[in-house]
Amino acid sequence: MNIIVCIKRVPDSESRIVVGGDGRSIDSQGIKFVLNPYDEYAVEEALRLKEAAGAGSVTVMTLGGEESKETLRTALAMGADQAVLLKGQPSDDGFGTAEKLAAAIKVGEYDLVLFGKQAIDDDNLQVPAMVAELLGLPCATVVVELKVEANKVTAEREVEGGHETVEFELPGVIAAQKDLNQPRYPSLKGIMAAKKKPLEEVDVGDAEARLEVIELMKLPERAAGEVVGEGPDAVPELVRKLREEAKVL
């Protein structure tokens, strides 16, 4: 089974984000960048599917600059066989990024394309479905359970209030949710092996942007909390404040 996993380099969720001097981007100084956490589940699932099939390859792919090589090496250390860096700037709207990824995937050999359900920096939740549409492939997003038997895919999706089961034939696109598996940690052996695995670089140019970020603003500081009392006697005053001051009731 040949699987392509599309990944993204994102700021660590524990990093302190500061708006840059241009007012339209973040200041990357001192920020740790990591493999998008949801993409870790996609990489892990690809490795498990390959192991279950007993043959095939897992290729990780990303759109970005030289700095994205580190992210690709992380996926290679987990066990992916090879990596492709599409050298270019991703778009803020997602569609331009999807176009670059789809064009690269289209010329390759694959049975399945995996993504994390979303990137934690922009939270757009768009690119997997866009790539599937551009490739003319079936797509299942927010997948928490996946089975591939022969040429048939059965995916269980997380939807509001429950789960939904969908089926389609290969090839197709899957976007992984965090309950799909438990990603493995790269071993020392895997980290050393990743340095020798092939990493292809393809200059694809910047993705076309169909929207422009005008301004980034820091969230206002939260007001200090207020204790209105203790026990049942505090309920009337709490309700009054919620109704008259917070206006949420």
C-alpha positions in Angstrom: 0.0 0.0 0.0 1.4 3.4 -1.1 0.3 6.2 1.2 1.0 10.0 1.0 0.7 12.0 4.2 0.5 15.7 4.0 1.9 17.5 7.0 2.5 21.1 8.2 5.0 22.9 10.4 3.2 24.9 13.1 4.1 26.8 16.3 4.1 24.7 19.4 0.8 25.2 21.2 2.7 26.0 24.4 4.6 28.9 22.7 3.8 32.4 23.7 2.5 34.1 20.5 3.4 37.7 19.9 2.1 39.8 17.0 5.0 40.8 14.7 6.1 44.3 13.9 4.1 44.4 10.7 0.8 43.8 12.6 -0.2 41.1 10.2 1.9 38.1 11.2 3.4 36.5 14.3 6.9 37.2 15.6 8.6 33.8 15.1 11.6 34.8 17.3 12.0 32.3 20.1 9.0 30.2 19.0 9.4 26.5 18.8 7.9 24.9 15.7 6.6 21.3 15.6 4.9 18.8 13.4 1.2 19.7 13.5 -0.3 17.4 16.3 -3.2 16.2 14.2 -0.8 15.2 11.4 1.0 12.9 13.9 -2.1 10.8 14.0 -2.2 10.7 10.2 1.5 9.6 10.0 0.9 7.0 12.6 -2.1 5.6 10.8 -0.2 5.4 7.5 2.6 3.5 9.2 0.1 1.0 10.7 -1.7 0.5 7.4 1.6 -0.2 5.7 2.7 -2.6 8.4 -0.7 -4.4 8.2 -0.4 -4.7 4.4 3.2 -6.0 4.7 4.4 -3.9 1.8 4.3 -0.5 0.3 5.6 2.9 1.3 4.7 6.0 3.3 5.7 9.4 1.8 5.3 12.6 3.8 4.8 15.9 2.0 4.6 19.5 2.9 4.5 22.9 1.3 6.9 25.4 2.8 10.5 26.7 3.0 13.8 25.2 4.1 12.7 25.3 7.7 10.1 22.7 6.9 12.8 20.0 6.4 13.0 19.6 10.2 9.3 18.8 10.3 9.7 16.3 7.5 12.6 14.7 9.3 10.4 14.3 12.4 7.9 12.2 10.3 10.8 10.2 8.8 12.0 9.5 12.3 8.6 8.1 13.2 9.0 5.6 10.3 8.0 7.2 7.0 10.0 6.0 4.1 10.6 9.2 2.1 9.7 12.9 2.1 8.9 15.6 -0.4 9.4 19.3 0.3 7.3 21.5 -2.1 9.3 24.7 -1.8 6.9 27.6 -1.7 4.8 29.8 0.6 1.4 28.4 1.7 -1.6 30.5 1.3 -3.7 31.9 4.3 -7.0 30.8 2.7 -6.0 27.1 2.3 -7.2 26.8 -1.3 -3.9 27.9 -2.8 -2.1 25.4 -0.6 -4.6 22.6 -1.6 -3.8 23.4 -5.3 -0.1 22.9 -4.8 -0.5 19.7 -2.9 -3.1 18.3 -5.3 -0.8 19.0 -8.3 2.1 17.2 -6.6 0.0 14.2 -5.5 -1.6 13.8 -8.9 1.6 12.8 -10.6 2.6 10.3 -7.9 1.5 6.7 -7.2 -0.8 6.3 -4.2 -3.6 4.3 -2.8 -4.5 6.7 0.1 -3.8 10.3 1.1 -3.9 11.2 4.7 -4.0 14.5 6.6 -4.6 15.6 10.1 -8.1 17.0 10.4 -6.8 20.6 10.7 -3.7 22.6 11.5 -3.6 24.1 14.9 -2.2 27.5 13.7 -5.1 28.6 11.4 -7.7 26.0 12.4 -9.3 26.3 8.9 -10.2 22.6 8.6 -10.3 23.1 4.8 -7.3 21.6 3.0 -8.1 17.8 3.1 -11.5 18.2 1.5 -10.2 20.7 -1.0 -7.4 18.4 -2.1 -9.9 15.5 -2.4 -12.2 17.7 -4.6 -9.3 18.8 -6.8 -8.2 15.2 -7.3 -11.8 13.9 -7.8 -11.5 11.5 -4.8 -13.9 10.5 -2.0 -13.0 12.0 1.3 -13.8 11.3 5.0 -12.8 13.9 7.6 -12.6 13.9 11.4 -12.0 10.1 11.3 -11.7 8.2 14.6 -11.6 4.7 13.2 -10.3 3.4 9.9 -10.3 0.0 8.2 -8.9 -0.9 4.8 -9.7 -4.3 3.4 -8.7 -5.2 -0.1 -9.9 -2.1 -2.1 -12.5 -1.0 0.4 -12.2 1.7 3.1 -14.5 1.9 6.1 -14.2 5.1 8.1 -15.9 6.2 11.3 -16.3 9.9 11.5 -16.9 12.1 14.6 -20.0 14.2 14.0 -22.0 16.4 16.4 -23.9 14.1 18.8 -22.4 10.8 17.5 -20.5 9.0 14.9 -21.0 8.4 11.2 -19.7 5.5 9.2 -18.8 6.0 5.5 -17.4 3.5 2.9 -15.6 4.1 -0.4 -13.2 2.4 -2.7 -9.5 3.3 -3.0 -8.0 5.7 -3.8 -9.3 8.3 -1.4 -8.5 11.0 1.2 -8.7 10.7 5.0 -8.4 13.4 7.6 -7.5 12.1 11.0 -8.9 13.0 14.4 -6.9 12.5 17.6 -8.9 9.4 18.7 -7.8 7.5 15.7 -4.6 6.1 17.3 -1.7 6.8 19.7 1.2 8.2 17.7 4.6 6.6 18.4 7.6 8.5 19.6 10.6 8.6 17.3 13.3 6.2 18.6 17.0 7.1 18.6 17.4 4.5 15.8 14.6 6.2 13.9 16.1 9.6 14.3 19.5 8.4 13.1 17.9 6.6 10.1 15.8 9.7 9.2 19.1 11.5 8.3 19.7 9.0 5.5 16.2 8.7 4.1 15.5 10.5 0.8 14.1 14.0 1.0 13.2 15.4 -2.4 12.9 19.1 -3.0 10.6 20.5 -5.7 10.3 24.2 -6.4 6.6 24.8 -6.9 6.4 28.6 -6.1 4.2 30.4 -3.7 0.5 29.4 -3.5 -2.0 31.9 -4.8 -3.6 33.8 -2.0 -7.3 34.7 -2.4 -7.5 36.6 0.9 -5.2 39.0 2.7 -4.6 39.2 6.4 -5.2 42.9 7.3 -4.4 42.8 11.0 -3.7 40.5 13.9 -4.8 41.7 17.3 -3.9 40.4 20.7 -6.9 39.3 22.8 -7.8 41.7 25.6 -6.8 40.7 29.1 -9.5 38.8 31.0 -11.1 40.7 33.8 -10.4 39.4 37.3 -13.0 37.0 38.7 -15.5 38.0 41.4 -16.6 36.0 44.3 -20.3 36.7 45.0 -20.6 34.5 48.1 -20.6 30.9 49.2 -23.2 28.2 49.2 -26.9 28.4 48.3 -27.2 31.9 49.6 -24.9 33.2 46.8 -27.2 31.8 44.0 -29.7 34.8 43.8 -26.8 37.3 43.5 -25.0 35.2 41.0 -28.2 34.9 38.9 -28.7 38.7 39.1 -25.2 39.4 37.9 -25.5 36.9 35.0 -28.8 38.5 34.0 -28.1 42.2 34.5 -24.4 42.6 34.2 -23.1 39.7 32.0 -26.4 39.5 30.1 -26.0 35.8 29.4 -29.4 34.8 30.9 
